């Protein structure tokens, strides 16, 4: 892989990924073998691989076109459905697995977590992020009679939300902090750290400023970033 200027690239990354990198550095996590679930075009995969000094880098995604670009970055890719497919990797063979903003899109998140646990070596790490159903924004919108964000009822419009800042993302699972903890524990993971982080959409300065304040309390944050181990 080409050398990357990580510090410069971090400034352009979503806050959830920047927070994930901070966690990797805080716990001094290194990985010879790294697997990114929902790797898309591999841009973020490549950065994380550099942070942890990975020698073997794998990516799984359902988008075959995106995987072509990921392969051009030196990532060994697999075109699979995380909801139902078995990962083509040996048991206890991976040091680090990431899954950024993936689990909320899956019809069967249990398959992804079960397979992640299987291929992760003992003492290896799972690092994932997902929207928080119980974020401060959703609590207010729900109280006012609006549809909570990230709980989508249409694949065409963001129905029922107060600010329509984007198109639906295909979210079909919504997690609170408590639910995420329980699911990870159920699948055998030991939780090390869960942090909250803010979001930058919609791009409204006041909203982002409030988000940064409220996200200091994990249970109110817009995004959850979880580190767990096998």
N, C-alpha and C positions, 0 to 999 in steps of 0.2 A: 504494500500500500504506500501511496505517496505520503511524504511528510506533510502534516497539516498544522497550521497555526491555530491551535485549539482556543487560545484566549480570544483571538479576533472572531473566530467562528461562533463562539458561545454568545456573543452579543447579539447575533441574529437568530438565535434559537428560541423556541417557545419557553416560557418560564419553567414549565414542568420538566423539560429536558435539562435546563440549566441547574435546576434543583437536584435532579438525578445525578448530574456530574459532581455537584458539591458533596452528595452523599457518598459517591464512589471514592472521592478523594479523602473525605473525613475518615472513612473506615479503611483507607489504604487498600482498596480492593484491586487485585491484579488477576488476570485470567489468561491462561494459555489458549483455552478454547472458549469461544463466545458465540452464543446463538441469539439472534434477534427475531422475535415473533412479531409478524406484521411489519416487516422491514421496509416495505414499499420500494423506493428507488435506491435505498441504501445510504442516503446522505447522512442521516443521524447514526446509522449503524457504523459507518466509517469513523465518525468522530468518537463514539464510545469505544470502539476497538482501539483507537489510538490512546485514549485515556487509560485503559486497563492493560495496554501492551499485549494485546491478543495476537497470537501467531496463526491460529485457525479461526476463521470467521464464517459463520453460517447465517443464512437468512431464510425465513419462511414467509410467504405471502400468497394470497389467492389471485393477485393481479399479475398475470404473465408479462404484460408490457412493462410494468414497473420493474420486474425482476431482471429484465434485459439490461436496464441501466445499473441495477445493483451488481450484476455480474461484471460489468465494465469497471467497477470499483474494486474488483478482486474478491468479491464475496461469493461463497459457494451457496447457491440458492436452491430452494425446493418450492415448487408450485403446489401448495396444499391448502386444504380447508381446515383451519384450526379447530373448528367445531366437531369434526368427525374423524380426521385422518391421524394415523400413527406417525410420529416423527421418525424419519429414516436415520436415526442415530442410535448408538448402543447405550445400554443402561450405564449410568454413572460415568458419562463420558464428557460432560460439559462443566466448565468452571463458573460461567456466568450466563444467565438468561435475562433478556429484557423484553418488555411488552408495553410499549408506550401507546396509550389511548387505543387499545385493542380489545380488551376484555368486554367492554360495553357494547361491542358490535357483534358478539358471538351468540348464536342460538344455543350453543352448549359450551359455556365457559369451563365446565367441569372437565371436558376432554382436554382442553389446553393445559389446565393446571395439573391434571393427572399425568399427562405426557411430559410436562416440564419437570415434575418431580422425578419421574422415571429416569430421564436422561441426565439430570443434574447429579453431579458427584456429591458424596457426603461432605458437608462443609461448604458446598458451592452456594451461589447466591441467585435469587430471583429479584429483579427490580422492575416494578411496573407502575404505571400511572393510569388514572381514570378520573372522570368528572365525579364530583361529590353531590349526590342527590340532596343532601341536607345542608348545602352551602347557604351562606347568609342571603345571597341573591334569591335562591329558590324559596327560602322560608318567607321572604317578603312577598315575592310574586304569588306564591300559593295563598298566603293570607289575604291578598287583595283579589283573589279569584282568578288569577292567571295560571296558565300551564307552566309548570316548572321547566327550566331549561334542561336540555339533555334527556328529556323524556318525550320523545317525538311520537306524534300520532299520524304523521304523513311522511311520505318519501318525496313530496313535491314542495310543500311549504312548511315554515315554522308556524304552526297553528297555535293560537291562544297565548303567545308570549307578548310582553309589552314592547320589546324592541326587536324587530326582525332584522338582525344584522348579517345573516348568512342563510344558506340553504341547509336543509336537513343533512345530518352526517351519517344517518343510519344507525343511531343508537337504539338498542333494543333491551339493554340491561342497565339498571341504574343502581348504584352502590352508595350506601352511607358508610361512614367510617366503621361503625359497628359491624355492618354486613360484610365488608371487605375483610375485616379481621377474622370473623367467624369462618368465612369461606376458605381463606388461606390456611387457617388452623385445621379445618376439616380435611384438607388435602395433604396434611402432614408437615406443612411449613412452620418454622419457628420465626415469628416476627421479630425483627431487630429494631426497625424504626419506621414510623409513618409520619410524614410531614405534609403540611398543606402548602399550596402555593397559589398565587394569583393567576389571572388570565388577562389577555390583552384585547379580547373581543367581547363586546363591541369597543371600538377605539374611541372611548369617551374619557377624557382626562379625569374627571371627578370620579367616575365609576372605577377606573383603574386605581386611583389613589385610595378610595375606600376599600377596594379589594385587597390591596397590599396590607392595610391595617387589619381587616377581619381575618385574613389568611394566616395571621400569626397564631390563631387558635385553630388547630387542625380540623376539628369537627365542623367549623364554619367556612373552611377554605373552598374555593371554586374547584380546585384540583387536589387529588390525593396522590402522593408518591410514596410507595411502600417498598421497603427492603426486607427480604426474608431469606432464610437459609434452610437447607435440608439437614 
